[in-house]
Amino acid sequence: MKKIFTLFEDFFSSLFFLVGLGLMFYEVIMRYVFNDPTTWINETASILVVWGILFGLSVALRDHHHISVDIFYAMLPRRIKKAVDIFANLVGIGFCLFLVFAGIELVSHSFQSGQVTMDTRIPYWIYYLIMPISGLLFLVRFIERLIKVIKNQNVEGGHLDGNHTAF
């Protein structure tokens, strides 16, 4: 199950990001080489890149690529480091829960209002679906890290090995 989840994260974050960048490249060629700009590509490409980045939040947490500051953390005793790790992951979980619930509210409001985009006429709620989805993916990774910290397992690149902070 863990491998499927990891593959899902990697595939969709890469797919959305690369397709968005590909569309941007296509638009540059159309605009500056053929002098025939399109109206829908900028909007679509921007949304796809944002989806790729938001899918990538959980990938970055999984692979320990989030920015961390550990100048004071490195000086703390192991017990306090564990408490800091637990606190940091709980804050991350709280943020993810906020992202999920606020995202659901935004999707619901957009669905009920029937708002559509100017260029593509696609309903906004489809674009906003990424918020609760990315929040759930990110939440799973924070819970996974919290469990490792509580069990005193080595969190590669994370707090318990003394290299980085949880987020």
N, C-alpha and C positions, 0 to 999 in steps of 0.2 A: 504493500500500500504506500509506503514511504517513497519507493522508487517511482511509482505512478504519479504521486503528488509532485515530486521533484521534476519529473519529465513535463508535467502539465505547466508548472511555473516557468521552466526554461523555454518550452516551446512557444507559449503564448506571449511571454515578454519579448522574446526575440522576433516572433512573427509580426506583432503589431508595430514594434519599433522599426524593423527593417522595411516593412511595407510602407509605413509612413515616410521614412527617409527616401525610399524609392520613388514614391509619388512626388515628394519635394524635388528630387532630381529631375523627374519627368517634367514638372512644371517649369523648372529653370530652362530646360532645353526648349520646351514649347514657347516660352516667353521671349528668350533672348536669341535663340537660333532661328526659329520659325516665325517669330513675331505673332504668335497665335495663343495668347494666354487663355487658360480655362478659369471658370469661376468656382467650380466645386472642389478643385484639388487642394487649395490652401486649407480650406475648412476640414476636409476629410483627412489630409495628411497630419494636420495639427492634432486632431482628435486621436488618430492612430498612434502618434508618438507619445501623447499623454497616456494612453492606455498601456503602451509598452513600458513606460516609466513606472506607472503605478503597479503594474504586474511585477515589475522588477524590484519593488520595495522588499518583498519577502525573499526574493533571490539574494539581494544584497545582505539582508540580515542572516540568512542561512549561510552565506559564504563569508561573513564577517567583513563586509566592505562599507559599513556605515561609519561615518566620522566619529572618532572617539577622542576624548581628552583624558589621559590617565596619569598626569603629573603627580597629583596628590594620591590617587588611588594606589599607585605603586608603593607608596610609603606606609600604607595601612596594614595592620595585622590581618592575617587570613580570616579570622572571625568577622571582623568589620567589613572586609572585602565581600564576604558572603552576604552580609546584611545589605550592603550597597547594591550588590548584584540582584538580590531579591527585590529591593525597592525599585531599581531601574527597570526590571522586567515587568513589575506590576504597573508602573507608570506607562510602559509601552502597551501593556494589555488594556489599560484604561483608555489610552489614545485610540487603539484599534476598535474598542467597543463604541467609542464616540463616532469614529469614522463609519462604522457599520450602520449604527442607528441614524446618524445624520444623513448618510447616503441613502438609506431606505426612505427617509422622510423627503429628501430631495427628489428621488425617483418618483415617489407617490404624488408629490405636488406637481411635478412636471407632467406626469401621466394624466392627472385630473385636469390640468389647465389646457392640455392639448397643444402646447407650444411646439413649434417646429423651427428648424434652422432656416436662415435666409436663402442660402444657395442650394442646398440639397433637399430641403423640405423634409428632412428626417426628424422624427420627434426627439426632443431633447432628452427624454427619459432614457432612451437607448444609449445616448452618450454618457449619461450620469450613472449608468449601471456599474461602471468600473469602481465607483467609490465603495459601495458595500462589498463588492467582490474582492477588491484589493485589501480592504479592511479585514475580511475573513482570512485571506491568505497570510497576511501579516500577523494576525492574531494567532494562527496556528504556530507560526515560527516563534513568537514570543512565549507561548505556552510551552513549546518544546524546550526552549532555553531555560525557562523557569524551572521546569522539572529537572533538567540536568544540574542546575545550580543547587536545588534542594537535595538532590541525591549525591552531591559532591562529585559529580562526574566531570571529567575534563571537557570544558567547552572550548573547542579549537578556536583560537583567535579571540575568545571571550574572556570574561573576568577571571575565571578560576585558574587559568594558566598564567595570569598576570600580564598579559600583553595588551589587552584593549578593554574598553567598557562595553556594556551590553548594547548600547545604541549610540 
